[in-house]
Amino acid sequence: MTPDSRKIRLILDLRAGGVTDRLVLGAMERVPRELFVPKLFRDKAYDNVALPIGHHQTLSQPLVVGLMTQALEVGPRMKVLEIGTGSGYHAAVAARLCRRLYTIERHPDLLGEAEARFAELGISNITTRAGDGTLGWPEQVPFERILVTAAAADVPAPLVDQLAEGGVMVVPVDDGSDDGRRLIRVRRSSDGVETEDLGPVKFVPLVPERVRGTG
């Protein structure tokens, strides 16, 4: 099967899995996922599976990327914050849908590799930072959208505070069971914050720098 036919099959799988937003599907179709996959796994780049990228991190399953991006409801004039750059794949997809995307990664090596991929693809509307994503990016607030690509113990209050009024955050949150995560959509309005459970997902944990650096 050729790479193009694998990509077509993946897009069909995404549609069947509930990704129906044509702009999200178009963005995923245009981003070459094979560039974000370690060479050892490139033959699986268009399989609907998560793949390891080093540092105990993973490249998320394409269906999860599609569903999260769709749930974020990104518009072309929006400023988006992503917590957890990883390989850069999700950032590359979301950046095609927004005005500017800011992304934070706690592993400098992963961030450097992602930056090189953005440059290779000519993606110029992504700004990167190495650091503790749980603190957000206070200098750039407010954000119309926030995307968290690691599982938090609870909806992170500092990130909610950085949402604009009318803003949306999509974040995986521990549900208290072993390896249990729920995908939560947060909407901030003038009346407060509303949350919506979008179902189960699998993600590595969101680790604050102050915790990771102890012990």
C-alpha positions as CSV (number, residue, x, y, z in Angstrom):
1,M,0.0,0.0,0.0
2,T,1.4,3.4,-1.0
3,P,1.7,6.3,1.5
4,D,-1.1,8.2,-0.3
5,S,-3.4,5.2,-0.1
6,R,-2.5,4.7,3.6
7,K,-3.4,8.4,4.2
8,I,-6.7,8.0,2.4
9,R,-7.5,5.0,4.5
10,L,-6.6,6.9,7.7
11,I,-8.9,9.8,6.7
12,L,-11.8,7.3,6.2
13,D,-11.0,5.8,9.6
14,L,-11.1,9.3,11.2
15,R,-14.5,10.0,9.6
16,A,-15.8,6.7,10.8
17,G,-14.5,7.5,14.3
18,G,-16.4,10.8,14.5
19,V,-14.1,13.4,13.0
20,T,-16.5,15.1,10.7
21,D,-15.1,18.7,10.6
22,R,-13.8,19.1,7.0
23,L,-11.3,21.8,8.1
24,V,-9.8,19.5,10.7
25,L,-9.7,16.6,8.2
26,G,-8.1,18.8,5.6
27,A,-5.4,20.0,8.0
28,M,-4.6,16.4,9.0
29,E,-4.5,15.3,5.4
30,R,-2.0,18.1,4.6
31,V,0.4,17.4,7.5
32,P,2.8,14.6,6.6
33,R,2.7,12.5,9.8
34,E,5.7,10.4,8.7
35,L,7.9,13.4,9.4
36,F,6.9,13.3,13.0
37,V,7.5,9.6,13.5
38,P,10.8,8.0,14.5
39,K,12.4,6.2,11.5
40,L,11.8,2.8,13.2
41,F,8.1,3.4,13.1
42,R,7.6,5.2,9.8
43,D,5.9,2.3,8.2
44,K,3.1,2.8,10.8
45,A,2.8,6.6,10.3
46,Y,-0.7,6.3,8.8
47,D,-1.9,3.6,11.1
48,N,-4.5,4.8,13.6
49,V,-2.3,4.1,16.6
50,A,-0.1,6.0,19.1
51,L,3.6,5.7,18.6
52,P,6.6,6.3,20.9
53,I,8.8,9.3,20.3
54,G,11.3,9.0,23.2
55,H,11.5,10.4,26.7
56,H,8.5,8.2,27.7
57,Q,6.3,10.3,25.4
58,T,4.0,9.3,22.6
59,L,2.7,10.7,19.3
60,S,-1.0,10.5,19.9
61,Q,-3.4,8.3,17.9
62,P,-4.6,10.2,14.9
63,L,-8.2,9.7,15.9
64,V,-7.5,11.4,19.3
65,V,-5.7,14.3,17.5
66,G,-8.7,14.7,15.2
67,L,-11.4,14.5,18.0
68,M,-9.5,16.9,20.3
69,T,-8.9,19.4,17.5
70,Q,-12.5,19.2,16.4
71,A,-13.7,19.7,20.1
72,L,-11.5,22.8,20.3
73,E,-13.6,24.6,17.7
74,V,-10.6,26.6,16.4
75,G,-11.2,29.6,14.1
76,P,-8.7,31.3,11.7
77,R,-8.3,34.5,13.8
78,M,-7.7,32.8,17.1
79,K,-4.6,32.6,19.3
80,V,-4.1,29.0,20.6
81,L,-1.9,27.7,23.4
82,E,-0.8,24.1,23.3
83,I,0.7,22.4,26.4
84,G,2.9,19.5,25.4
85,T,4.6,19.9,22.0
86,G,5.9,16.4,21.8
87,S,6.8,15.6,18.2
88,G,5.1,18.7,17.0
89,Y,2.4,16.9,15.0
90,H,-0.6,18.1,16.8
91,A,0.8,21.7,16.8
92,A,1.3,21.4,13.0
93,V,-2.3,20.4,12.5
94,A,-3.8,23.0,14.8
95,A,-1.6,25.8,13.4
96,R,-3.3,25.3,10.0
97,L,-6.6,26.3,11.6
98,C,-5.6,29.4,13.7
99,R,-3.8,32.7,13.5
100,R,-1.0,31.9,15.9
101,L,-0.2,28.9,18.0
102,Y,2.1,29.0,21.1
103,T,3.4,25.6,22.3
104,I,5.3,24.6,25.4
105,E,7.4,21.4,25.9
106,R,9.3,20.3,29.0
107,H,11.8,18.2,27.1
108,P,14.2,20.5,25.2
109,D,15.4,17.7,22.9
110,L,11.8,17.0,21.8
111,L,11.2,20.7,21.3
112,G,14.3,21.1,19.2
113,E,13.2,18.3,16.9
114,A,9.7,19.7,16.6
115,E,11.1,23.2,15.8
116,A,13.2,21.6,13.0
117,R,10.1,19.9,11.5
118,F,8.1,23.2,11.6
119,A,11.0,24.9,9.7
120,E,11.2,22.1,7.2
121,L,7.4,22.4,6.5
122,G,7.6,26.2,6.4
123,I,5.1,26.6,9.3
124,S,5.7,30.2,10.4
125,N,2.8,30.8,12.9
126,I,4.1,28.6,15.7
127,T,6.0,30.1,18.7
128,T,7.7,27.6,21.0
129,R,9.0,27.6,24.6
130,A,10.8,25.0,26.7
131,G,9.4,24.9,30.3
132,D,6.6,23.9,32.6
133,G,3.4,23.8,30.7
134,T,1.2,23.7,33.8
135,L,2.0,27.4,34.3
136,G,0.8,28.3,30.8
137,W,2.3,31.4,29.0
138,P,1.3,34.4,31.1
139,E,3.0,36.9,28.8
140,Q,0.7,36.1,26.0
141,V,-2.7,35.9,27.7
142,P,-5.5,35.7,26.9
143,F,-5.9,32.7,24.6
144,E,-9.1,31.9,22.8
145,R,-8.2,28.3,22.8
146,I,-6.0,26.0,24.9
147,L,-5.1,22.4,24.0
148,V,-3.5,20.2,26.6
149,T,-1.9,17.0,25.3
150,A,-1.1,15.3,28.6
151,A,-3.4,14.1,31.4
152,A,-3.8,16.5,34.4
153,A,-4.9,15.5,37.8
154,D,-7.7,18.0,37.5
155,V,-8.6,20.9,35.2
156,P,-5.5,23.2,35.6
157,A,-6.7,26.4,37.3
158,P,-3.7,28.5,35.9
159,L,-4.7,27.5,32.4
160,V,-8.4,28.3,33.0
161,D,-7.3,31.8,34.2
162,Q,-5.5,32.3,30.8
163,L,-8.6,31.6,28.8
164,A,-10.3,34.5,27.2
165,E,-14.0,35.1,27.9
166,G,-15.8,32.8,25.5
167,G,-12.6,30.6,25.3
168,V,-12.4,26.8,25.1
169,M,-9.9,24.4,26.6
170,V,-9.7,20.7,25.8
171,V,-7.7,18.7,28.4
172,P,-7.4,15.0,29.4
173,V,-8.1,14.6,33.2
174,D,-7.5,11.6,35.5
175,D,-10.7,10.0,36.6
176,G,-9.2,8.3,39.7
177,S,-8.8,4.8,38.2
178,D,-5.6,3.1,37.1
179,D,-4.6,4.7,33.7
180,G,-8.1,6.2,33.5
181,R,-8.4,9.5,31.7
182,R,-11.5,11.5,30.6
183,L,-11.3,14.2,27.8
184,I,-12.9,17.4,29.2
185,R,-13.9,20.5,27.3
186,V,-13.9,23.7,29.4
187,R,-15.8,26.8,28.3
188,R,-15.2,30.1,30.1
189,S,-17.9,32.7,30.0
190,S,-18.8,35.9,32.0
191,D,-20.8,33.6,34.3
192,G,-18.0,31.3,35.1
193,V,-16.7,27.9,33.8
194,E,-18.6,25.0,32.4
195,T,-17.1,21.5,31.8
196,E,-18.2,18.8,29.4
197,D,-17.1,15.1,29.5
198,L,-16.2,14.0,26.0
199,G,-15.3,10.4,26.9
200,P,-12.3,8.2,27.7
201,V,-8.8,8.7,26.3
202,K,-5.3,7.5,26.9
203,F,-2.5,10.0,27.6
204,V,0.8,10.3,29.5
205,P,0.6,12.4,32.7
206,L,1.0,16.2,32.8
207,V,4.0,16.6,35.1
208,P,4.8,20.0,36.7
209,E,8.4,21.0,36.5
210,R,8.6,21.5,40.2
211,V,7.5,17.9,40.8
212,R,9.6,16.4,38.0
213,G,12.7,18.0,39.4
214,T,12.4,16.4,42.9
215,G,13.5,13.1,44.3
